[in-house]
Amino acid sequence: MIRPLNLGIIFLSFLLAFHLAERPLLNRDFILIAAWLFLAAAGYVFNDISDKEADQVNRPGRPLPGGFPPREAMRLLIILASGALLLALFLPFPLLLLTLLVGSLLYLYSRLPAKGPFLGNVAVALATASPFLSVILSRGYTPLLGLAFLFSFIIIWMREIAKDFEDMDGDRRAGRRTLPLTAGRKRGLLVLWVLTFILAGFTMWGSLTVRETGVYALMIMGGVNLCNTGALISMRRGLYRRASLVYKLSILMGMGGLWLSV
């Protein structure tokens, strides 16, 4: 329920953010990372509890549809959320506020029965990209940190749309109004095309902010945009799960490309 791979991506996002800030890690930074990991894990557990009905169709292999006791899931949620809040109390006030904001977004996303065509996806994308925002608050804004935040936010948003396409049957059963269910397949794919072109534009702008332009061109202007195009092709063919996996590969390639480009 805690999604170890997703938690690993959040951890790597923090390492990348501090690397882009070009300052050494402090003791309070480890508290920040731990608070965010506890918060994200609590969000995943809470989402599984709220999505049990839809997951019985979309992902029957997840713990709760598979028979994991709901009471134990609630106990795990309380432990993780309490740990996140306790750690957040040791953070500077702006970071505490951001932690509470992200926690509220995750709660809102999980509690809204209809989810909505954009609100749910944007909430998840913002929460997943928030490590870069937290380092901006902690160390100050730099163009590279802003670029990393935009990359992460847009790619996660696109991946969430792909997952909505994959989960249409269960979401329809649960009475949700996600993008493909409200706008239809063609318009939903059009939104993905628009986001892909926006991200491609940001990759062009980002080439002006890095030192290793050759690595950046190979891994991001080439690799990331190629992955996103491949994901779109998979979406048009109805291979939604494959598209979701390709978007995750795009995230990892983008993180590696930014790390090596500084």
C-alpha positions in Angstrom: 0.0 0.0 0.0 2.9 2.4 0.6 4.2 2.1 -3.0 8.0 1.6 -2.4 8.9 2.5 -6.0 7.0 5.9 -5.8 8.6 6.6 -2.4 11.9 5.9 -4.0 11.2 8.4 -6.8 10.3 11.0 -4.1 13.5 10.3 -2.3 15.5 10.7 -5.5 13.6 13.9 -6.2 14.9 15.3 -2.9 18.5 14.3 -3.7 18.2 15.8 -7.1 16.7 19.0 -5.7 19.6 19.5 -3.2 22.1 18.7 -5.9 20.6 21.4 -8.1 20.7 23.8 -5.2 24.4 23.2 -5.0 24.5 23.2 -1.2 25.4 20.4 1.2 22.7 18.5 3.1 22.0 19.7 6.6 20.5 17.8 9.6 17.1 19.5 9.1 17.1 18.4 5.5 17.0 14.7 6.5 14.0 15.6 8.8 12.3 17.2 5.8 12.9 14.1 3.6 11.6 11.8 6.3 8.5 13.9 6.9 7.7 13.9 3.2 8.2 10.1 2.9 5.9 9.5 5.8 3.4 11.9 4.4 3.4 10.3 0.9 3.1 6.8 2.3 0.1 7.9 4.4 -1.4 9.4 1.3 -1.0 6.2 -0.6 -2.6 4.1 2.2 -5.5 6.6 2.6 -6.0 6.5 -1.2 -6.2 2.7 -1.1 -8.8 2.8 1.7 -10.9 5.4 -0.2 -10.5 3.5 -3.6 -11.3 0.0 -2.4 -14.5 -0.2 -4.5 -12.8 1.0 -7.7 -9.7 -1.1 -7.0 -11.8 -4.3 -6.9 -12.2 -3.8 -10.7 -9.1 -1.8 -11.6 -6.5 -3.4 -9.4 -7.8 -6.5 -7.6 -4.3 -7.5 -6.7 -3.9 -4.6 -4.2 -3.9 -5.5 -0.5 -7.4 -4.3 0.4 -9.3 -5.9 -2.5 -7.1 -9.0 -1.8 -8.3 -9.3 1.8 -6.0 -7.1 3.9 -8.0 -6.1 7.0 -9.3 -2.5 6.7 -8.7 -2.0 10.5 -5.0 -2.7 10.0 -4.9 -0.3 7.1 -6.4 2.4 9.2 -3.9 1.7 12.0 -1.0 2.0 9.4 -2.5 5.2 8.1 -2.6 6.7 11.7 1.0 5.7 12.4 2.3 7.2 9.1 0.3 10.4 9.3 1.3 10.9 13.0 5.0 10.4 12.1 4.7 12.9 9.2 3.1 15.5 11.5 5.6 15.0 14.3 8.6 15.4 12.0 7.0 18.4 10.3 6.8 20.2 13.7 10.6 20.4 13.7 10.7 22.2 10.3 10.8 25.9 9.7 7.3 27.5 9.5 7.1 27.9 5.7 8.0 24.2 5.3 5.5 23.2 7.9 2.8 25.1 6.0 3.8 23.4 2.7 3.7 20.0 4.4 0.2 20.7 5.7 -0.9 22.0 2.3 0.3 18.9 0.5 -1.3 16.7 3.2 -4.6 18.6 2.7 -4.4 18.1 -1.1 -3.8 14.4 -0.7 -6.7 14.2 1.7 -9.0 16.1 -0.6 -8.0 14.0 -3.6 -8.8 10.8 -1.7 -12.1 12.0 -0.2 -13.7 13.5 -3.3 -16.0 10.8 -4.6 -16.1 12.2 -8.2 -12.4 13.1 -8.3 -13.1 15.5 -11.2 -11.4 15.7 -14.6 -8.5 17.9 -13.4 -8.5 18.5 -9.6 -7.4 15.0 -8.6 -4.6 14.8 -11.2 -3.3 18.2 -10.4 -3.3 17.5 -6.7 -1.3 14.3 -7.1 1.1 16.0 -9.6 1.7 18.9 -7.2 2.2 16.6 -4.2 4.7 14.5 -6.1 6.6 17.5 -7.4 6.6 19.2 -4.0 10.1 18.1 -3.0 11.4 20.7 -5.4 9.1 23.3 -3.9 10.3 22.5 -0.4 13.9 22.9 -1.4 13.1 26.2 -3.0 11.6 27.3 0.3 14.6 26.0 2.2 17.5 27.1 0.0 16.0 29.7 -2.3 14.8 29.7 -5.9 17.1 28.9 -8.8 16.1 28.4 -12.5 17.2 24.7 -12.4 15.0 24.0 -9.4 12.1 25.7 -11.1 12.8 23.7 -14.2 12.9 20.4 -12.2 9.6 21.3 -10.6 7.9 22.0 -13.9 9.3 18.8 -15.4 8.1 16.6 -12.5 4.7 18.3 -12.3 3.8 18.0 -16.0 5.0 14.4 -16.4 3.2 13.2 -13.3 0.1 15.0 -14.5 0.4 13.2 -17.8 0.9 9.8 -16.1 -2.1 10.4 -13.9 -4.2 11.0 -17.0 -2.9 7.7 -18.5 -3.9 5.9 -15.3 -7.4 7.4 -15.5 -7.7 5.9 -19.0 -6.5 2.6 -17.6 -9.0 2.7 -14.7 -12.1 3.8 -16.6 -14.1 0.6 -15.8 -13.6 0.8 -12.1 -14.0 4.6 -12.0 -17.3 4.4 -13.9 -18.5 1.8 -11.3 -17.5 4.1 -8.5 -19.3 7.1 -10.0 -16.3 9.2 -10.7 -15.9 11.9 -13.3 -12.3 11.6 -14.4 -11.0 13.2 -17.6 -11.7 10.3 -20.0 -15.1 9.7 -18.6 -16.2 13.4 -18.8 -14.4 14.6 -21.9 -14.2 11.3 -23.8 -11.2 9.5 -25.3 -10.4 11.9 -28.1 -10.5 15.0 -25.9 -8.6 13.3 -23.2 -5.8 12.4 -25.6 -5.9 16.0 -26.9 -5.1 17.2 -23.4 -2.1 14.8 -23.3 -0.9 16.2 -26.7 -1.1 19.7 -25.4 0.8 18.9 -22.2 3.4 17.0 -24.2 4.1 20.0 -26.4 4.2 22.3 -23.4 6.8 20.1 -21.8 8.8 19.9 -25.0 8.9 23.7 -24.9 10.2 23.7 -21.4 13.0 21.3 -22.4 14.1 23.9 -25.0 14.2 26.6 -22.4 16.0 24.4 -19.9 18.9 24.0 -22.3 19.8 27.6 -21.6 20.2 26.9 -17.9 22.5 23.9 -17.7 26.3 23.5 -18.1 26.5 20.1 -19.9 24.3 20.9 -22.9 25.3 17.7 -24.7 24.1 15.4 -21.9 21.0 17.5 -21.5 20.2 17.3 -25.2 20.7 13.5 -25.3 18.8 12.6 -22.1 16.1 15.3 -21.9 15.6 17.0 -25.2 16.0 13.6 -26.8 15.2 10.8 -24.3 12.4 12.4 -22.3 10.6 13.8 -25.3 11.0 10.5 -27.1 9.5 8.6 -24.1 6.6 11.0 -24.0 5.9 10.6 -27.7 6.1 6.8 -27.2 3.6 7.0 -24.4 1.2 9.0 -26.6 1.5 6.4 -29.3 0.7 3.7 -26.7 -2.3 5.7 -25.5 -3.7 6.0 -29.0 -3.5 2.2 -29.3 -5.3 1.6 -26.0 -2.1 0.4 -24.2 -2.7 2.5 -21.2 -0.7 0.5 -18.7 2.3 0.5 -21.0 2.0 4.3 -21.4 1.9 4.7 -17.6 5.2 2.7 -17.3 6.8 4.8 -20.1 5.9 8.0 -18.3 7.6 6.6 -15.2 10.7 5.9 -17.3 10.5 9.5 -18.6 10.5 10.8 -15.0 13.6 8.8 -14.1 15.4 9.7 -17.3 14.6 13.4 -16.7 15.9 13.2 -13.2 19.1 11.5 -14.3 19.5 14.0 -17.2 19.2 17.0 -14.9 21.6 15.5 -12.4 24.3 15.0 -15.0 23.7 18.3 -16.8 24.6 20.5 -13.8 
